């Protein structure tokens, strides 16, 4: 009985390995764009201990439960195959409060090896509304650059979904 299970397992592995090789092979016409959706819980944290104390994490977001603004910093990887200056980054927020709230963010793209650049963005949300801050044509400055940003979260505002879109004119994604 073990021998038969072993044969089935080996056959299954062969199919799995062959299928994986096909899935991993590069195709010149693969895609010009790839979007990655990440929850803030996976990519963000309070940069200083005093910020972490007011931040409540849930499976889908991080909310400022304090009474004053707090900083939050996030980092999401960029695809190393993608073009350097065509990235798109969107950061989504929800205002659980009853008053208008403004979120200010600064995106810093790149890394220490290939250089980096920063650009600011902001959004204003009515009480109970959602919104996002977005940047387009982001230059990651290096093939291994990443998209990093810090935001000031007002009380009762949650950062939830982060979308980064990598593009490649050569269809290499």
C-alpha positions in Angstrom: 0.0 0.0 0.0 2.8 2.4 0.8 4.5 1.5 -2.6 1.3 2.5 -4.5 1.0 5.7 -2.5 4.7 6.4 -3.3 4.1 6.0 -7.0 1.0 8.2 -7.0 3.0 10.8 -5.0 5.9 10.6 -7.4 3.6 11.0 -10.4 1.8 13.9 -8.6 5.1 15.6 -7.9 6.2 15.2 -11.5 3.0 16.9 -12.7 3.4 19.5 -10.0 7.0 20.2 -10.9 6.3 20.3 -14.6 3.4 22.7 -14.0 5.5 24.9 -11.8 8.2 25.1 -14.4 5.7 26.2 -17.0 4.2 28.8 -14.6 7.7 30.2 -13.8 9.0 30.4 -17.3 9.3 33.9 -18.7 7.1 34.8 -21.6 8.0 37.9 -23.6 4.3 38.7 -24.0 3.4 38.1 -20.4 2.0 41.4 -19.3 2.6 45.1 -19.3 1.1 45.7 -15.8 0.9 43.9 -12.5 -1.1 45.1 -9.5 -0.5 44.0 -5.9 -3.1 44.6 -3.2 -1.8 44.5 0.4 -3.5 45.2 3.7 -1.9 47.9 5.9 -1.7 45.3 8.6 0.9 43.4 6.6 2.9 46.4 5.4 2.7 49.2 8.0 3.7 50.0 11.6 4.1 52.9 13.9 7.7 54.3 13.4 8.0 55.2 17.1 6.6 53.5 20.3 4.3 56.4 21.1 2.6 55.9 17.7 2.1 52.2 18.2 0.1 52.8 21.4 -2.7 54.5 19.6 -2.8 52.1 16.6 -5.3 49.3 16.6 -4.6 46.5 14.1 -7.3 44.4 12.5 -7.0 41.9 9.7 -7.9 44.5 7.1 -6.5 47.8 8.5 -4.8 49.9 11.2 -6.9 52.5 12.9 -5.9 55.5 15.1 -7.9 55.0 18.2 -6.1 57.8 20.0 -7.1 61.4 20.5 -4.3 63.0 18.5 -2.6 62.5 15.1 -0.1 59.6 14.8 2.5 58.6 12.2 2.4 55.3 10.4 5.1 54.1 8.0 4.6 51.4 5.3 6.7 49.7 2.7 5.6 47.5 -0.2 7.9 45.9 -2.7 8.1 47.0 -6.4 8.6 44.4 -9.1 12.3 44.3 -10.1 11.3 43.6 -13.7 9.1 46.7 -14.0 10.1 50.0 -15.6 11.8 52.4 -13.2 9.5 55.5 -13.6 6.0 54.1 -14.2 4.8 52.9 -10.9 1.4 53.7 -9.4 0.8 53.6 -5.6 -2.6 54.1 -3.9 -3.2 54.2 -0.2 -6.8 53.8 1.0 -8.3 55.2 4.2 -11.6 55.1 6.0 -12.8 57.9 8.4 -14.8 56.3 11.2 -15.2 59.6 13.0 -18.0 62.1 12.6 -15.8 65.1 11.6 -13.8 65.9 8.6 -10.3 64.5 8.6 -7.2 65.2 6.5 -4.5 62.6 5.9 -1.1 63.8 4.7 1.4 61.3 3.3 4.9 61.3 1.8 5.9 58.6 -0.6 9.7 57.8 -0.8 10.5 55.4 -3.6 13.8 53.7 -4.2 16.5 52.4 -2.0 19.9 53.3 -0.5 21.8 51.8 -3.4 20.1 53.4 -6.4 18.9 56.6 -4.9 15.4 57.7 -3.9 13.0 60.5 -4.2 10.0 61.8 -2.2 6.6 63.3 -3.1 3.8 64.4 -0.9 0.1 63.7 -1.2 -3.1 64.3 0.9 -6.8 63.6 1.0 -9.7 65.2 2.9 -12.5 62.9 4.1 -15.9 63.8 5.5 -17.0 61.9 8.6 -17.9 58.3 7.8 -16.3 58.6 4.3 -13.4 56.8 2.6 -10.8 58.1 0.2 -7.3 57.5 -1.0 -4.0 59.2 -1.7 -2.5 58.2 -5.1 0.7 58.7 -7.0 1.4 57.9 -10.6 4.6 57.7 -12.7 6.5 56.9 -9.5 10.3 56.5 -10.2 11.7 53.7 -8.0 15.2 54.8 -9.0 16.6 51.3 -9.0 15.5 47.8 -10.2 15.3 46.7 -6.5 13.6 49.9 -5.3 10.5 49.8 -3.2 7.6 52.0 -2.5 7.7 53.4 1.1 5.5 56.0 2.6 4.6 57.7 5.9 1.2 59.2 6.7 -0.2 61.2 9.5 -3.4 59.5 10.7 -6.0 61.7 12.4 -8.1 60.1 15.2 -10.7 57.6 14.1 -9.0 57.2 10.6 -8.0 53.8 9.4 -5.4 52.9 6.7 -6.5 49.7 5.0 -5.7 48.8 1.4 -2.4 49.6 -0.4 -2.3 49.0 -4.1 1.0 49.2 -6.1 1.0 48.8 -9.8 4.2 47.9 -11.6 4.4 48.4 -15.4 6.8 47.2 -18.0 6.7 48.5 -21.6 8.5 45.3 -22.7 5.8 43.0 -21.4 8.1 41.4 -18.9 5.8 41.2 -16.0 
